[in-house]
Amino acid sequence: MNGLSGSLSELSALRKRLDAAPVPQADAMMCPPATLLARARDVLEGSSILLGAQDCHPLPSGAHTGDISAEMLADAGATAVIVGHSERRIDHGETDALVHAKALAAYRAGLTAIICIGETEAQYRDGKTLDILRSQLEGSVPEGARAANTVVAYEPVWAIGTGLTPTPPEVAQVHGLIRSVLGQLLGDSEAGAMRILYGGSVKPANAAELLFVPDVNGALVGGASLKADDFYEILAVYAEIQG
């Protein structure tokens, strides 16, 4: 819940930086609030930056005042939508079943579903991380999920906005588990091709150590995405290491 009209200047600045110094090793997507989607589409038209949304309702239309359907998001210019973000699960009590339904809605509208999973600090401290993630994957990822229409994002809830992050070995263990469970659910071919993002206090200072952990295919960036320079520096990690 960040971003007013003035924030579009940061989006424009990011576009200019990527136009001047592209990072072909990485795909960039911005997911602004729904109020800015259409205007963000206009700012990004013709650029390499993809546009996504932050949430959707499972149904295409109806008497659901205040909700936004996946079809509405696509109409506004989105190509993807985040579903099951930890803040939706916690603040709004969203269940795995609801996240599953929202992912299906994304497919129905031709959007990529970015399905979020993650454990709380209490679950982490109790050593339940892998069990929680397995359960969330089994309940949230539809049978129709494919690498072409689905991204999975792991976000340890206890790391979001706290400055804390799991160690690279912990991230590797979790992402390996996610890849394995996806293989069981969807088959090894789809699981092997599916992007698994790490999210949780990713910033320029720690991007290199987190983004090149095995089975990490990118980042779901929170606060650092609000500033063009910070977001670009995270993207540029790929150019520096792979270039």
SULBEL-V218566 format. One record per pair of residues at least 24 apart in sequence whose C-alpha atoms are under 10 Angstrom apart, sorted by the first residue. I is the first residue (numbers start at 0). J is the second residue. If there is no record, write none. Layout:
I/J
I/J
This chain:
0/31
0/32
0/33
0/53
1/31
1/32
1/222
1/225
2/31
2/32
2/33
2/34
2/35
2/225
3/31
3/32
3/34
3/35
4/34
4/35
4/38
4/39
6/31
6/35
6/39
6/225
6/226
6/227
7/31
7/35
7/38
7/39
7/42
7/43
8/39
8/42
8/226
8/227
9/224
9/225
9/226
9/227
9/228
10/39
10/42
10/43
10/48
10/224
10/225
10/226
10/227
11/39
11/42
11/43
11/227
12/226
12/227
12/228
12/231
13/43
13/48
13/224
13/226
13/227
13/228
13/229
13/230
13/231
14/42
14/43
14/44
14/45
14/46
14/47
14/48
14/227
14/231
15/46
15/227
16/227
16/228
16/231
17/46
17/47
17/48
17/227
17/231
17/234
17/235
18/46
18/47
18/48
20/231
20/235
20/238
21/47
21/231
21/234
21/235
21/238
22/47
22/231
22/234
22/235
22/236
22/237
22/238
22/239
22/242
23/47
23/234
23/235
23/237
23/238
23/242
24/234
24/235
24/236
24/237
24/238
24/241
24/242
25/216
25/217
25/234
25/235
25/236
25/237
25/238
26/217
26/234
27/217
27/218
27/230
27/231
27/234
28/52
28/78
28/79
28/219
28/220
28/224
29/53
29/77
29/79
29/219
29/220
29/224
29/225
29/230
30/54
30/77
30/78
30/79
30/80
30/81
30/220
30/221
30/224
31/77
31/224
31/225
33/67
33/71
33/72
33/75
33/77
34/75
35/75
36/72
36/73
36/74
36/75
36/76
36/77
37/72
37/73
37/74
37/75
37/76
37/77
38/75
38/76
39/75
39/76
39/77
40/75
40/76
40/77
41/75
41/76
44/76
49/76
49/77
49/78
49/79
50/75
50/76
50/77
50/78
50/79
50/80
51/75
51/76
51/77
51/78
51/79
51/80
51/81
51/110
51/111
51/112
51/113
52/76
52/77
52/78
52/79
52/80
52/81
52/82
52/110
52/112
52/113
53/77
53/79
53/80
53/81
53/82
53/83
53/84
53/87
53/113
54/79
54/80
54/81
54/82
54/83
54/84
54/87
54/98
54/101
54/102
54/105
54/112
54/113
55/80
55/81
55/82
55/83
55/98
55/100
55/101
55/102
55/104
55/105
56/82
56/97
56/98
56/100
56/101
56/102
56/104
56/105
57/97
57/98
57/99
57/100
57/101
57/102
57/103
57/104
57/105
57/107
58/100
58/101
58/103
58/104
58/105
58/107
59/104
59/105
59/107
59/108
68/101
68/104
68/105
68/108
69/101
69/102
69/103
69/104
69/105
69/106
69/107
69/108
69/109
69/110
70/104
70/105
70/106
70/107
70/108
70/109
70/110
71/108
72/105
72/108
72/110
73/105
73/108
73/109
73/110
74/108
77/109
77/110
77/111
78/105
78/108
78/109
78/110
78/111
78/112
79/105
79/106
79/108
79/109
79/110
79/111
79/112
79/113
79/148
79/149
79/150
80/104
80/105
80/106
80/110
80/111
80/112
80/113
80/114
80/149
80/150
81/105
81/110
81/111
81/112
81/113
81/114
81/115
81/150
81/151
81/152
81/219
82/112
82/113
82/114
82/115
82/116
82/139
82/151
82/152
83/112
83/113
83/114
83/115
83/116
83/117
83/135
83/139
83/152
84/113
84/114
84/115
84/116
84/117
84/152
84/153
84/154
84/156
85/115
85/116
85/117
85/118
85/119
85/153
85/154
85/155
85/156
85/159
86/156
86/159
87/115
88/115
88/116
88/117
89/119
89/156
94/135
94/138
94/139
95/134
95/135
95/136
95/137
95/138
95/139
95/140
96/135
96/137
96/138
96/139
96/140
96/141
97/138
97/139
98/135
98/138
98/139
98/140
98/141
99/135
99/136
99/137
99/138
99/139
99/140
99/141
99/142
100/139
100/140
100/141
101/139
101/141
102/139
102/140
102/141
102/143
102/144
102/148
102/149
103/139
103/140
103/141
103/142
103/143
103/144
105/148
105/149
106/141
106/143
106/144
106/148
106/149
109/148
110/148
110/149
111/144
111/145
111/146
111/147
111/148
111/149
111/150
112/140
112/144
112/145
112/147
112/148
112/149
112/150
112/151
113/148
113/149
113/150
113/151
113/152
113/194
113/195
113/196
113/219
114/139
114/140
114/149
114/150
114/151
114/152
114/153
114/195
114/196
115/139
115/140
115/150
115/151
115/152
115/153
115/154
115/155
115/195
115/196
115/197
115/198
115/219
116/151
116/152
116/153
116/154
116/155
116/156
116/177
116/198
117/152
117/153
117/154
117/155
117/156
117/157
117/173
117/198
117/199
118/153
118/154
118/155
118/156
118/157
118/158
119/154
119/155
119/156
119/157
119/158
120/155
120/156
120/157
120/158
121/156
121/157
122/155
122/156
122/157
123/155
123/156
123/157
128/155
128/173
129/172
129/173
129/174
129/176
129/177
130/176
132/173
132/176
132/177
132/180
133/173
133/176
133/177
133/179
133/180
133/181
134/180
136/177
136/180
136/181
136/184
137/180
137/181
137/183
137/184
140/181
140/184
140/185
141/184
141/185
142/184
142/185
143/185
144/181
144/184
144/185
144/189
144/190
144/193
145/181
145/185
145/186
145/188
145/189
145/190
145/192
145/193
146/185
146/188
146/189
146/190
146/191
146/192
146/193
146/194
146/195
147/189
147/192
147/193
147/194
148/193
149/189
149/193
149/194
149/195
150/192
150/193
150/194
150/195
150/196
150/216
151/177
151/178
151/181
151/193
151/194
151/195
151/196
151/197
151/216
151/219
152/177
152/194
152/195
152/196
152/197
152/198
152/199
152/215
152/216
152/217
152/218
152/219
153/177
153/195
153/196
153/197
153/198
153/199
153/215
153/218
153/219
154/196
154/197
154/198
154/199
154/200
154/218
154/219
154/220
155/197
155/198
155/199
155/200
156/198
156/199
156/200
157/199
157/200
158/198
158/199
158/200
158/201
159/198
159/199
159/200
159/201
159/220
159/221
159/222
160/199
160/200
160/201
160/221
160/222
161/199
161/200
162/199
162/200
162/201
162/202
163/199
163/200
163/201
164/198
164/199
164/200
164/201
164/205
164/209
165/199
165/200
165/209
166/208
166/209
167/208
167/209
167/210
167/211
167/212
167/213
168/209
168/212
168/213
169/212
170/197
170/209
170/210
170/212
170/213
170/214
170/215
171/209
171/211
171/212
171/213
171/214
171/215
172/212
172/213
172/214
173/197
173/214
173/215
174/212
174/213
174/214
174/215
174/216
175/213
175/214
175/215
176/214
177/214
178/214
178/215
192/216
194/218
195/219
196/220
201/230
201/233
202/229
202/230
202/232
202/233
203/228
203/229
203/230
203/231
203/232
203/233
203/234
203/235
203/236
204/229
204/232
204/233
205/233
205/236
206/232
206/233
206/234
206/235
206/236
206/237
207/233
207/234
207/235
207/236
207/237
207/239
207/240
208/236
210/234
210/236
210/237
211/236
211/237
211/240
